[in-house]
Amino acid sequence: MADSVLYEVTDGLATITINRPDAMNAMNTETKVALRDAALAAAADPAVRAVLLTAAGNRAFCVGQDLKEHVGFLAADRESGSSLTMSTVSEHYNPIVRALTQMPKPVVAGVNGVAAGAGFGFALAADFRVVADTASFNTSFAGVALTADSGVSWTLPRLIGGSRAADLLLFPRSVKAQEALDLGIANRVVPSEQLAEEAASVARRLAQGPTVAYAALKESLAYGAAHSLSEALDHEDVLQSRAGASEDHGIAVAAFLAKEAPRYLGR
């Protein structure tokens, strides 16, 4: 894996760190490939029970596409008459977001600075966002004459409503941490010097929790967003049967009756 993305698994927690702080963690091709591969690896690894997605430095979580590289690719497309540049959406951004949103384990984003464009999309793809008080969010797409990608057209309106999402997409601006919390983009805002510790603490807690139940909760939220109440009830029935058959459910019930803290196995 490229040095532009760091990957480490410890005690069931996979930590993925975007590591281009000098470029505000912008996505050049190498970084997009590495982030995609890291997300897919975490999703597929049965030893991973939760994921922390964060970034190096304190200026930016990820400012999206590396426009310096992008300009060169656009020029090459014009010369060749092709349109390969925008294939990055299908080759990189979509697989990253699908991996984060669909993996059967919780994902925490530790947002340490600016999250813009695709970087905003990656943060929204997480299940829980711990945000530094110095961080900010920006859709950015319309500012460079592009439409939304990285799932923002799906995730953002579900968090803040269609009208507010349209406002932020049509009129890109910096949404500071406190406003992000008020809108529902951030789950928790902490002082910047506490961000790394707090995000890791939340992720470790999830990594030690009932993984099968977390996977079912994640699936039920996604399913319920696109189906009727009746369909959601039927799907809850299926998922509850799955969670009820897990070893962790038996552990939880026994611990409750014994008035002890459960020690989950993640299965």
SEZA-751579 format. One line per field, with one value per residue (C-alpha): x, y, z; residue in one letter. Coordinates in steps of 0.001 Angstrom, whole numbers, plus 500000, padded with zeros to 6 digits. Example, Ala and Ser with C-alpha at 12.3 -4.5 7.8 and 13.67 -1.06 7.14 Angstrom:
<nodes>
px	[512300;513670]
py	[495500;498940]
pz	[507800;507140]
rest	[A;S]
</nodes>
This chain:
<nodes>
px	[500000;501277;502682;499928;497506;498514;496733;496995;494888;495087;492679;489941;490246;491493;492881;493058;494993;495111;498733;499364;499313;501487;498829;495938;495334;494116;493295;495826;495604;498031;496093;492706;493887;495454;492358;490097;492275;492488;488716;488138;490730;489062;485653;486856;488990;487028;489521;488410;485384;485427;487216;488635;489115;491243;494027;497500;498181;495798;494834;492705;490865;490719;490090;488935;490441;494044;493355;497013;496980;493439;494425;497076;494618;492056;494669;495579;491899;491524;494536;493358;489650;488899;487129;489201;489709;486225;486406;487938;484383;483604;487119;487950;485349;482374;484224;485564;482122;480486;483121;482656;478872;478235;480852;479210;481076;480898;483068;484133;485525;487939;487671;490738;490401;488815;486637;485724;484352;485108;486623;483225;481719;484120;483266;479542;480014;481110;478550;479808;481784;484020;485011;487700;486399;488727;487404;484984;482981;482426;480650;482958;481653;479763;482749;484714;481708;481077;478170;478191;480056;481312;477733;477084;473813;472542;474135;473864;470075;469468;471402;470233;467204;466820;466457;469581;471529;470542;471682;475124;475513;474355;476127;479279;480600;482580;480420;482258;482268;479558;477173;477979;476958;473762;472885;473576;476685;478912;478007;480505;482751;485858;488861;491326;494044;491661;490445;492834;492249;488464;487984;490154;488254;484899;486248;487840;484573;482786;485551;484893;481130;478543;479727;476822;474313;476182;476175;472439;471793;473830;471977;468573;469215;470237;467295;464780;465908;464726;461763;458265;457467;455960;459076;461307;459374;459823;463515;463905;462432;465120;467916;466728;466745;470342;471400;469510;471417;474809;477115;477280;473541;473900;476884;474943;471934;474081;476096;472909;471509;474836;475044;478408;479828;479649;482840;481846;483521;482254;480327]
py	[500000;503484;505740;508238;506010;504240;501070;499369;496779;496573;494713;494543;498187;499082;502622;504140;507405;509600;510708;513673;516521;518808;518586;518926;515210;515772;512732;512042;508711;506909;508007;507104;503606;503138;504409;502183;499151;499906;500285;497033;495243;496406;495359;491868;491136;489141;490288;493895;494813;498597;501154;504583;506807;509859;511969;513239;516816;519367;521422;519032;515748;515652;518459;516073;515750;516846;519591;519905;516325;516760;519649;517523;514684;517070;518369;514811;514023;517056;515989;512396;513149;510800;511307;509065;511701;511426;507627;508187;508365;504774;503428;505067;507218;504883;501791;503743;504973;501581;499897;502368;502393;498723;496948;494975;496870;500466;503213;506301;509384;511498;514818;516837;519757;520763;518087;519240;517647;513935;514376;515568;512501;510137;511711;511394;507735;506981;505924;508367;511594;512981;516475;518870;522290;523788;521569;522568;521063;522280;520574;522455;520718;523630;525858;523947;523448;519836;517908;515871;512589;510297;509681;513258;513472;510516;510995;514767;515183;512207;513938;517523;517444;518163;521928;522465;520000;521915;525153;523746;522152;525129;527724;526058;527578;526602;524976;525337;522592;524034;524578;521057;519760;521815;520563;516924;516529;516088;513659;515061;518149;518195;520520;519903;518694;515981;514829;511900;510514;510945;509501;506496;506009;505929;503544;501225;501048;499960;497454;495809;495761;493326;493317;491280;493636;496691;495238;494640;498152;499624;497512;498353;502101;501881;499632;501784;504889;503404;501198;501435;500928;497527;496435;497808;495849;492624;493335;494089;490646;489016;491053;490496;486746;487050;489141;486902;483861;485489;484422;488024;488109;485139;486799;490042;488345;486268;489353;491335;488644;488362;492168;492127;494004;491847;490893;490481;488172;489901;486880]
pz	[500000;499151;501893;501067;502990;506212;507344;510723;512544;516340;518642;516029;514975;511500;511359;507876;507711;504613;504672;502361;504894;502753;500013;502491;501975;498424;496323;493600;491780;494056;497149;495678;494811;498253;500081;497994;498682;502406;502728;500829;502966;506174;504892;503980;507051;509675;512318;511800;513903;513409;511249;512043;508990;509705;508209;508982;510032;511484;508412;506419;506590;502791;500309;497588;494137;493650;491105;490092;488845;487520;485240;483558;483007;481472;479049;478049;477479;475220;473156;472795;472480;475386;478719;480970;483670;485104;485206;488631;489982;488992;489529;492860;494594;494215;495471;498456;499473;498877;501032;503885;503818;503108;505220;508067;510756;512040;510554;512517;510774;512797;510959;511874;509425;506140;504521;501018;497874;497885;501345;502563;500893;502673;506039;505327;504366;507932;510515;513152;512814;515563;514461;515670;516653;514024;511219;508476;505622;502066;499161;496723;493575;492024;492736;490091;487782;488777;490242;493432;493699;496476;497576;498717;496752;498826;502245;502713;502237;504512;507272;506903;504566;500875;501104;503180;501041;497894;499535;500378;496941;494877;497039;498389;501604;504644;507321;510618;513231;515494;512573;511356;514785;514747;511256;512109;509941;513004;515789;518256;518286;520464;520896;518085;520449;521706;518271;517779;521270;521178;517690;518562;521823;520031;517388;519969;521884;518723;517921;521288;520856;519426;515800;514407;516002;514721;511208;511438;512738;509894;507337;508821;508634;504983;504141;505985;504087;500790;501718;503157;506835;506101;504211;506964;509598;507647;507223;510928;511604;509445;510988;514552;513985;512787;515783;518186;516940;517543;520353;521487;522196;524528;526183;526648;528235;530582;531584;532219;534494;536314;536576;534822;531850;528687;526901;523289;520794;517659;516428]
rest	[M;A;D;S;V;L;Y;E;V;T;D;G;L;A;T;I;T;I;N;R;P;D;A;M;N;A;M;N;T;E;T;K;V;A;L;R;D;A;A;L;A;A;A;A;D;P;A;V;R;A;V;L;L;T;A;A;G;N;R;A;F;C;V;G;Q;D;L;K;E;H;V;G;F;L;A;A;D;R;E;S;G;S;S;L;T;M;S;T;V;S;E;H;Y;N;P;I;V;R;A;L;T;Q;M;P;K;P;V;V;A;G;V;N;G;V;A;A;G;A;G;F;G;F;A;L;A;A;D;F;R;V;V;A;D;T;A;S;F;N;T;S;F;A;G;V;A;L;T;A;D;S;G;V;S;W;T;L;P;R;L;I;G;G;S;R;A;A;D;L;L;L;F;P;R;S;V;K;A;Q;E;A;L;D;L;G;I;A;N;R;V;V;P;S;E;Q;L;A;E;E;A;A;S;V;A;R;R;L;A;Q;G;P;T;V;A;Y;A;A;L;K;E;S;L;A;Y;G;A;A;H;S;L;S;E;A;L;D;H;E;D;V;L;Q;S;R;A;G;A;S;E;D;H;G;I;A;V;A;A;F;L;A;K;E;A;P;R;Y;L;G;R]
</nodes>
